[in-house]
């Protein structure tokens, strides 16, 4: 039988001492550190050798490593940054113009409503006083004088209102806000899609100046003529200069197109059929839309002239009748004053000046469309034109038509020799 014996306390203490003594680490008394050697300063000859060796290594670098990381000149970076700063400065000015035109639009709209209400109240009050003066007999002198003064004041206010045409001014500011917002979106899109160049900045500045000239803010010295001889379409874009065609370019009538179906991208979306369609559409706008809007605008102009003259003339006759007194003079003053209030309501309440400005703006829209198509087709280099498919879609949207409707209109005009029974635009 095997017997197990537990170790005694004395044996455990002895074995522990032995293990501790066995595993002890002998640490040396002094550590030996490696010697640090300081390099000596090279003399002049050694320096020259090092410089020559470094130059040889730099000149023997492979050309591929140099060309793989081209360095942009600082001058070009500064130019691009400056052009972007110009663009952002133009955007700030456009935002300021939009706010100014909006504020002045609200102000002039208040002018129109408040002035019309004030003139009608003055005129009708003067008519009432003129009637009461005749009923009062010899005691109505004060009423007669008051009626005369009110008629004279109404005549003066009407002369100013008919001269500046507040409703037409309001429409001008509305058009200015819309066109400045359109220019703002155009510049923002250009900044988002491409890097602007100096030519883009110059074109943007020219467009801002043209808009300022077409829709001026001040009244004195810069206000547009509200009663021209005939309607002239509004022009809010810079004049498009005739592009000089270089000897390498070709005339637009002799452009060489790739007729293969897969080469549409090479033609930049243009084809002979598309050019003919654009010319037909422009011809329809000239013969139908422009003629109709100019005709209606001239009618609105004549009607507005007649009302502008009739209002002050009637109040002036009423003032003379109220001043002389008597049954007949009082009747003339009452009738003329009542007719003047009706005429003022038709002219300024019906905003006949605004209607004339609307026709003038529509005429300018078709003129811009015509100039855009002609200047685009005059460019002989297809690569410099706007993409033909995009251009056709924009033309259809401008006229409120789909692409199929635009092509059908062009085909109809071509078949009938330019005589069509419908207008090109479905928007106005």
C-alpha positions in Angstrom: 0.0 0.0 0.0 1.2 3.4 -1.0 1.1 6.0 1.7 0.9 9.7 1.1 2.9 12.0 3.3 2.3 15.8 3.4 5.4 18.0 3.6 6.2 19.5 6.9 6.5 23.3 7.6 10.2 23.2 7.8 10.6 21.5 4.4 8.3 24.1 2.7 10.2 27.0 4.0 13.5 25.5 2.8 12.2 24.8 -0.7 10.8 28.4 -1.0 14.1 29.9 -0.1 15.8 27.7 -2.6 13.5 28.7 -5.4 13.8 32.4 -4.6 17.6 32.1 -4.5 17.6 30.1 -7.7 15.5 32.6 -9.7 17.3 35.7 -8.4 18.7 38.1 -11.1 22.1 39.4 -10.8 22.1 43.1 -11.7 25.5 44.5 -12.5 26.8 47.3 -10.4 27.5 49.7 -13.3 25.7 49.9 -16.7 27.9 50.2 -19.8 26.4 52.7 -22.4 27.6 52.9 -26.0 29.9 55.7 -26.9 28.3 58.6 -28.9 30.4 60.0 -31.6 29.7 63.6 -32.8 30.4 64.1 -36.6 33.0 66.6 -37.4 32.1 69.7 -39.3 33.2 69.3 -42.9 35.7 71.7 -44.3 35.2 73.8 -47.4 36.4 71.2 -49.8 34.1 68.5 -48.4 31.2 70.9 -48.6 31.9 71.5 -52.3 32.0 67.8 -52.9 28.6 67.2 -51.2 27.0 70.0 -53.2 28.2 68.6 -56.5 27.1 65.1 -55.5 23.6 66.4 -54.6 23.3 68.3 -57.9 24.3 65.2 -59.9 21.6 63.2 -58.2 18.9 65.8 -58.9 19.8 66.2 -62.6 19.7 62.4 -63.1 16.1 62.0 -61.8 13.8 60.3 -64.4 11.6 62.7 -66.4 8.5 60.6 -65.8 8.5 61.4 -62.1 8.7 65.1 -62.9 5.8 65.0 -65.4 3.6 62.9 -63.3 3.0 65.7 -60.8 2.6 68.9 -62.8 2.7 72.1 -60.8 0.1 74.7 -61.6 1.6 78.2 -62.0 0.6 80.6 -59.3 -0.4 83.1 -61.8 -3.1 80.9 -63.3 -4.5 80.1 -59.9 -4.7 83.7 -59.0 -6.5 84.5 -62.3 -9.1 81.7 -61.8 -9.6 82.9 -58.2 -10.0 86.5 -59.3 -12.5 85.5 -62.0 -14.6 83.6 -59.5 -14.4 86.6 -57.2 -15.7 88.8 -60.0 -18.6 86.3 -60.6 -19.5 86.4 -56.9 -19.3 90.2 -56.9 -21.7 90.2 -59.8 -24.0 87.9 -58.0 -24.1 90.2 -55.0 -25.0 93.1 -57.2 -27.7 91.1 -58.8 -29.2 90.2 -55.4 -29.1 93.8 -54.5 -30.8 94.8 -57.7 -33.6 92.2 -57.1 -34.3 93.6 -53.6 -34.3 97.2 -54.9 -36.7 96.5 -57.7 -39.0 94.5 -55.4 -39.1 97.3 -52.9 -39.7 100.0 -55.5 -42.4 97.7 -57.2 -44.3 97.6 -53.9 -43.9 101.3 -53.4 -45.2 102.2 -56.9 -48.1 99.8 -56.6 -49.1 101.7 -53.5 -48.7 104.9 -55.4 -51.2 103.7 -58.0 -53.9 102.5 -55.6 -53.6 105.4 -53.1 -53.4 108.1 -55.8 -56.4 106.7 -57.7 -58.5 106.5 -54.5 -57.4 110.0 -53.4 -58.1 111.6 -56.8 -61.5 110.0 -57.0 -62.4 111.1 -53.5 -61.3 114.7 -54.3 -63.2 114.8 -57.5 -66.4 113.3 -56.1 -66.2 115.6 -53.1 -65.8 118.6 -55.4 -68.8 117.5 -57.4 -70.9 117.2 -54.2 -69.8 120.7 -53.1 -70.6 122.2 -56.5 -74.1 120.8 -56.3 -74.6 122.0 -52.7 -73.4 125.5 -53.7 -76.1 125.8 -56.3 -78.8 124.7 -53.9 -77.5 127.1 -51.2 -77.9 130.2 -53.5 -76.1 133.3 -52.4 -74.9 131.6 -49.2 -72.9 128.9 -51.2 -69.8 131.0 -51.9 -67.6 129.0 -49.6 -68.8 125.8 -51.1 -68.1 127.1 -54.6 -64.6 128.2 -53.7 -63.8 124.9 -52.0 -65.2 123.0 -55.0 -63.0 125.0 -57.4 -59.9 124.4 -55.3 -60.6 120.7 -55.1 -61.0 120.4 -58.8 -57.8 122.3 -59.4 -55.9 120.0 -57.0 -57.4 116.9 -58.7 -56.3 118.2 -62.0 -52.7 118.7 -60.8 -52.5 115.2 -59.3 -54.0 113.7 -62.5 -51.4 115.4 -64.6 -48.6 113.9 -62.5 -50.2 110.4 -62.5 -50.8 110.4 -66.2 -47.3 111.5 -66.8 -45.5 108.7 -64.8 -48.2 106.0 -65.2 -47.7 104.1 -61.9 -49.2 100.9 -63.2 -46.7 100.8 -66.0 -43.9 101.5 -63.7 -45.0 98.6 -61.5 -45.0 96.2 -64.5 -41.5 97.4 -65.4 -40.2 96.5 -62.0 -41.9 93.1 -62.1 -40.2 92.3 -65.4 -36.8 93.6 -64.0 -37.1 91.3 -60.9 -38.0 88.3 -63.1 -35.1 88.9 -65.6 -32.5 89.6 -62.8 -33.6 86.3 -61.1 -33.1 84.5 -64.4 -29.6 86.0 -64.8 -28.8 85.0 -61.2 -29.8 81.4 -61.9 -27.8 81.4 -65.1 -24.6 82.6 -63.3 -25.1 80.1 -60.4 -25.5 77.3 -62.9 -22.3 78.4 -64.8 -20.4 78.4 -61.5 -21.7 74.9 -60.6 -21.0 73.2 -64.0 -17.8 74.9 -65.3 -14.9 77.2 -64.4 -15.8 80.7 -65.6 -13.4 82.6 -67.9 -12.9 86.3 -68.5 -15.3 86.3 -71.4 -18.1 84.9 -69.1 -17.5 87.8 -66.6 -17.6 90.4 -69.4 -20.9 88.9 -70.7 -22.5 88.9 -67.3 -21.5 92.5 -66.7 -22.9 93.5 -70.1 -26.2 91.8 -69.3 -26.5 93.6 -65.9 -25.8 96.9 -67.6 -28.4 96.2 -70.3 -31.0 95.3 -67.7 -30.3 98.6 -65.8 -30.7 100.5 -69.0 -33.9 98.7 -70.0 -35.6 99.0 -66.6 -34.2 102.1 -64.8 -34.9 102.7 -61.1 -35.1 106.5 -60.9 -37.9 108.6 -62.3 -36.2 112.0 -63.0 -34.0 112.0 -66.0 -34.1 108.2 -66.6 -37.7 107.3 -66.8 -38.8 105.6 -70.0 -41.2 107.4 -72.3 -44.7 106.3 -71.4 -46.3 107.6 -74.6 -44.0 106.9 -77.6 -45.2 107.4 -81.1 -45.4 103.6 -81.8 -44.6 100.5 -79.7 -41.0 99.5 -79.7 -40.2 96.1 -78.2 -38.3 96.2 -75.0 -34.6 95.3 -75.2 -33.0 94.0 -72.0 -30.0 92.1 -73.5 -26.7 93.4 -74.8 -26.5 93.9 -78.5 -25.2 90.8 -80.3 -22.3 91.8 -82.5 -22.0 90.0 -85.9 -19.4 87.3 -85.4 -16.5 87.4 -87.8 -16.1 84.1 -89.6 -12.5 83.2 -90.0 -11.1 81.6 -93.1 -11.1 78.2 -91.4 -14.8 78.4 -90.7 -17.5 77.7 -93.2 -20.8 79.4 -93.9 -23.9 78.1 -92.1 -25.5 77.2 -95.4 -22.6 75.0 -96.3 -22.0 73.3 -92.9 -20.7 69.7 -93.4 -22.8 67.3 -91.4 -22.1 63.6 -90.7 -25.3 61.9 -91.9 -24.5 58.7 -90.0 -26.9 58.0 -87.2 -24.2 57.2 -84.8 -22.4 60.6 -85.4 -25.0 62.8 -83.7 -22.6 63.7 -81.0 -19.9 64.7 -83.5 -22.4 67.2 -85.0 -23.2 68.5 -81.5 -26.9 67.6 -81.9 -27.3 69.7 -85.0 -28.6 68.6 -88.4 -29.8 70.4 -91.6 -33.4 69.5 -90.7 -33.1 71.1 -87.3 -31.7 74.3 -88.8 -34.5 74.5 -91.3 -37.1 73.9 -88.5 -35.6 76.8 -86.4 -35.7 79.1 -89.4 -39.3 78.2 -90.0 -40.3 78.8 -86.4 -38.6 82.2 -86.4 -40.5 83.1 -89.6 -43.8 82.2 -88.0 -43.0 84.4 -84.9 -42.2 87.3 -87.2 -45.3 87.0 -89.4 -47.8 86.1 -86.7 -46.8 86.8 -83.1 -44.7 89.9 -83.4 -47.2 91.6 -85.8 -50.2 90.8 -83.6 -48.5 92.0 -80.4 -47.3 95.2 -82.0 -50.8 95.9 -83.3 -52.5 95.3 -79.9 -49.8 97.3 -78.2 -50.4 100.3 -80.4 -54.1 100.1 -79.7 -53.5 100.0 -76.0 -51.1 103.0 -76.4 -53.7 105.1 -78.3 -56.4 104.2 -75.7 -54.1 105.2 -72.9 -53.2 108.5 -74.5 -56.9 109.3 -74.9 -57.6 108.5 -71.3 -54.6 110.4 -70.1 -55.7 113.6 -71.9 -59.4 113.2 -71.1 -59.0 113.0 -67.3 -57.3 116.3 -66.6 -59.3 118.0 -69.3 -62.6 117.0 -67.6 -61.4 118.1 -64.2 -60.2 121.4 -65.6 -63.6 122.0 -67.2 -65.3 121.1 -63.9 -63.0 123.6 -62.1 -64.0 126.4 -64.5 -67.7 125.6 -64.1 -67.5 125.5 -60.3 -65.7 128.9 -60.3 -68.3 130.8 -62.5 -71.3 129.5 -60.7 -74.9 129.5 -61.9 -77.2 126.6 -62.7 -75.6 125.8 -66.1 -72.0 126.1 -64.8 -72.9 124.0 -61.7 -74.4 121.3 -64.0 -71.3 121.3 -66.2 -69.0 121.0 -63.1 -71.0 118.1 -61.7 -71.2 116.2 -65.1 -67.5 116.8 -66.0 -66.3 115.8 -62.5 -68.3 112.6 -62.5 -67.0 111.7 -66.0 -63.4 112.5 -64.8 -63.8 110.0 -61.9 -65.0 107.3 -64.4 -62.1 108.0 -66.8 -59.5 107.8 -64.0 -61.0 104.5 -62.8 -60.7 103.0 -66.2 -57.2 104.3 -66.9 -55.5 103.6 -63.5 -57.9 101.1 -62.0 -57.9 99.1 -65.3 -54.1 99.6 -65.5 -54.0 100.3 -69.2 -50.4 101.4 -68.9 -49.5 98.0 -67.5 -51.2 96.3 -70.5 -49.1 98.4 -72.9 -45.9 97.4 -71.0 -47.0 93.8 -71.2 -47.3 94.0 -75.0 -43.9 95.8 -75.2 -42.3 93.1 -73.1 -43.8 90.3 -75.2 -42.5 92.0 -78.4 -39.0 92.1 -76.8 -39.3 88.4 -75.9 -39.9 87.4 -79.6 -37.1 89.7 -80.7 -34.7 88.1 -78.3 -35.8 84.7 -79.6 -35.2 85.7 -83.1 -31.7 87.2 -82.4 -30.7 84.1 -80.5 -31.7 81.7 -83.3 -30.0 83.9 -86.0 -26.8 84.3 -84.0 -26.6 80.6 -83.3 -27.1 79.6 -86.9 -24.6 82.1 -88.1 -21.9 80.2 -86.1 -20.3 77.9 -88.7 -18.4 75.8 -86.2 -20.9 73.2 -84.8 -18.7 72.6 -81.8 -19.0 76.3 -80.7 -22.8 76.2 -80.8 -25.1 75.2 -78.0 -26.1 71.6 -78.3 -28.8 71.3 -80.9 -31.1 69.0 -79.0 -31.0 71.2 -75.9 -31.5 74.3 -78.1 -34.6 72.7 -79.7 -36.0 71.7 -76.3 -35.5 75.3 -74.9 -37.2 76.7 -78.0 -40.2 74.5 -77.5 -40.5 75.4 -73.8 -40.2 79.1 -74.6 -43.1 78.8 -76.9 -45.2 76.6 -74.6 -45.1 73.6 -77.0 -43.8 70.0 -76.9 -41.0 68.9 -79.3 -43.6 67.1 -81.5 -45.8 70.2 -81.7 -42.8 72.4 -82.5 -41.8 70.0 -85.4 -45.3 69.8 -86.6 -45.6 73.6 -86.7 -42.3 73.8 -88.7 -43.5 71.2 -91.2 -46.8 73.0 -91.6 -45.1 76.3 -92.3 -42.7 74.6 -94.8 -45.6 72.9 -96.7 -47.7 76.1 -96.8 -44.9 78.4 -97.8 -44.8 80.2 -94.4 -48.6 80.8 -94.2 -50.0 79.2 -91.0 -53.3 79.9 -89.2 -51.9 79.7 -85.7 -49.4 81.6 -83.5 -46.1 80.1 -82.7 -46.4 80.8 -78.9 -49.1 79.2 -76.8 -48.1 81.1 -73.6 -49.1 84.7 -74.3 
